[in-house]
Amino acid sequence: MQNADQRKGRRGDIDEAIIYVKPEDEIFHKLSLWSFSFPLHTEHVATHELRNYRLMGLVMAIEADKVSTFRKELHSLIGEP
């Protein structure tokens, strides 16, 4: 994925793709005023497909006036009118 996720999550010149566990988190991240990620230290058992990825936490701040945009994008994502 090459979109807002990478722009906001850059460290130097390293671009790392983000795999969102919850699809709505990608919308929140795109609309966020600011965000930061941090490594999670957990005994989470990764699936075979995700075993080479680092588990990260993501903190985001969303402005209240972006909530209606979030709802519209979420509805279009899940196919509801």
C-alpha positions as CSV (number, residue, x, y, z in Angstrom):
1,M,0.0,0.0,0.0
2,Q,1.4,3.3,-0.9
3,N,-0.8,6.1,0.4
4,A,-1.2,8.4,3.4
5,D,-0.2,5.5,5.7
6,Q,3.4,5.7,4.5
7,R,3.6,9.5,4.5
8,K,2.6,9.8,8.1
9,G,4.6,6.8,9.3
10,R,8.0,7.7,7.8
11,R,11.3,7.4,9.7
12,G,14.0,8.8,7.5
13,D,13.8,7.4,4.0
14,I,12.3,4.0,5.1
15,D,8.8,3.4,3.7
16,E,7.1,0.5,5.4
17,A,3.6,-0.7,4.3
18,I,1.0,-0.8,7.0
19,I,-1.4,-3.7,7.3
20,Y,-4.4,-2.7,9.3
21,V,-6.1,-5.3,11.4
22,K,-9.3,-3.4,11.3
23,P,-10.2,-1.8,8.0
24,E,-11.7,1.3,9.7
25,D,-8.3,2.1,11.2
26,E,-7.0,2.9,7.7
27,I,-9.8,5.5,7.3
28,F,-9.0,7.0,10.7
29,H,-5.3,7.1,9.8
30,K,-6.0,8.9,6.5
31,L,-8.2,11.5,8.2
32,S,-6.0,12.0,11.3
33,L,-4.6,15.3,12.2
34,W,-1.5,13.6,13.6
35,S,-0.5,10.1,14.4
36,F,2.4,8.0,15.8
37,S,3.2,4.4,16.0
38,F,5.1,2.4,18.5
39,P,6.3,-1.3,18.8
40,L,4.0,-3.6,20.8
41,H,5.7,-6.0,23.1
42,T,3.3,-9.0,23.3
43,E,3.2,-12.7,22.9
44,H,0.8,-12.4,20.0
45,V,0.9,-15.4,17.7
46,A,1.1,-14.1,14.2
47,T,-0.5,-16.0,11.3
48,H,1.8,-17.5,8.7
49,E,1.2,-14.6,6.3
50,L,2.2,-12.0,9.0
51,R,5.1,-13.7,10.7
52,N,7.7,-11.4,9.2
53,Y,5.9,-8.2,10.2
54,R,6.3,-6.2,13.4
55,L,3.2,-5.7,15.5
56,M,2.8,-2.0,16.1
57,G,0.4,0.2,18.0
58,L,-1.0,3.3,16.3
59,V,-2.3,6.5,18.1
60,M,-4.3,9.0,16.1
61,A,-6.0,12.3,16.7
62,I,-9.1,13.0,14.6
63,E,-10.8,16.4,14.5
64,A,-14.5,16.2,15.4
65,D,-15.6,17.7,12.0
66,K,-14.0,14.7,10.3
67,V,-16.4,12.2,11.9
68,S,-19.1,12.6,9.1
69,T,-16.4,12.0,6.5
70,F,-15.3,8.9,8.4
71,R,-18.8,7.6,8.5
72,K,-19.3,8.2,4.7
73,E,-16.0,6.4,3.9
74,L,-16.8,3.5,6.3
75,H,-20.3,3.0,4.7
76,S,-18.8,3.0,1.2
77,L,-16.2,0.5,2.4
78,I,-18.8,-1.9,3.8
79,G,-21.2,-1.3,1.0
80,E,-24.0,0.3,2.9
81,P,-25.9,3.4,1.5
